[in-house]
Amino acid sequence: MKILYFVIYVVLYVASLAILQQISSKQQKKYSRIVAQANGFISTIFLFIFIWLLTGYTNFILVGAFLVVQILGFFLTKLLITFLASDDEETPTAQILAVGAEWGARHPYVFLFFGVLSILILIVYPIIIGIVYFSHEIPSTEGTQSVIKYFLFLNFAISSILAVPSVVGLLVSKNIQDDTRTLVMVQQIAGLFTLSMWLALALWASGLAETNWFSLPVGESNLAVSPILLIIIFSFFGFVVLFPYLIGSKRAKTWRQKLLKRERNWLEKLIEILEFPKLQMNDVESLRQEVGGEITQLRERKEIIEFEKQFGNLDVDDIEGLQQVFDVDKKTRNLDPRFNHFAFLNRFQSELDILVSELPAVKRRPKILEYAEIYRDKKDEITKKIEAEESKNPQIYAIVILVLTAVASALFSAFGKWAWERFTSG
């Protein structure tokens, strides 16, 4: 009978993956968080079905508690988006897709590695469960608890391996705008609630969180807060969301300022040439060539990924998903500081071409100074942008998440203890 039950489990496991994949493939931008939450619910329900099938254990109160925690995470995410993120979710979501597509285009082998790793992990999951299942007597207290422990640890490990790298990669990127980074950070709250829930329960189940700071009686059980578990969950939140967010914000701020200062330097060079008592056309021509050289360097360093060149020899209408990459890329280019800088250099080079052709015919000094004044105004605009970048302070968002993380860590520590008591007393 054990073999039969395990075969049924494997069939249901494959069916659950197919259902989750089908739901994810149908998701629309507008309902992406709802779809993600639905996936979380379905995963939780299937997990308890698997446990019941292999061990005979069932506890509807525990299932309900897990679903309630996920619902709380969902509504907390919506609340934080209302106060911290931009009302426009569609544009940041498009930029997330664009950054992911670019990353895949730049690092195809790494992208392939994670794809293969994901498949291997999903294959290894039921194999490990099978080893634990067949190496213990079922039904028995020890066998049931061992199967549950491995389900919990594997759920946390697999979810982390599949989701965390992409989240951290987005948060530390220097090429996404602040609204996009904040949205990514906030959107992870619901998912991290689920991951932390599995982590807390798994650590209590393994006996790694036995020392309590305090406990609060609730019915026949105690909500106990473990200092070890508190540190682990707090660190998990910090390393997955908080630290990457702060690092990415700092990198992006420095990167944008660097590019803006570079643009201001180009304008200052031109202003200096135009305001010199005797105009030297050779200096204008040299400046034009320098700008052209920087454009070439950007392309050679692949700071600019041009999707038209990457996919220009393909019929995008015949390739599923590629047309969407095109559309998203074009829609979000003005959000990427590299493309803004690249566009500035191209415009500036075109203006220098015009100056090279027009200035030799200008004989009056006041007319030349008018050109200088135009570019002085442009320089002042860039200076204002640099000052605006300097005044940005993402730490306020980090403080909110830090407080939330501290509270959530204590709650999950208590919830994990309570949930494991329910498992062991069932």
Secondary structure, DSSP 8 states (H G I E B T S, - for coil): -HHHHHHHHHHHHHHHHHHHHHHHHT--GGGHHHHHHHHHHHHHHHHHHHHHHHH----HHHHHHHHHHHHHHHHHHHHHHHHHS-S--HHHHHHHHHHHHHHHHH-HHHHHHHHHHHHHHHHHHHHHHHHHHHTS-SSSHHHHHHHHHHHHHHHHHHHHHHHHHHHHHHHH-SSS-HHHHHHHHHHHHHHHHHHHHHHHHHHHHTTTT---SEEEEETTEEEEE-HHHHHHHHHHHIIIIIHHHHHHHHHHHHHHHHHHHHHHHHHHHHHHHHHSSS--HHHHHHHHHHHHHHHHHHHHTT-S--HHHHHTTS-GGGSTTHHHHHHHHHHHGGG-HHHHHHHHHHHHHHHHHHHHHHGGG---HHHHHHHHHHHHHHHHHHHHHHHHHHH--THHHHHHHHHHHHHHHHHHHHHHHHHHHHHHH-
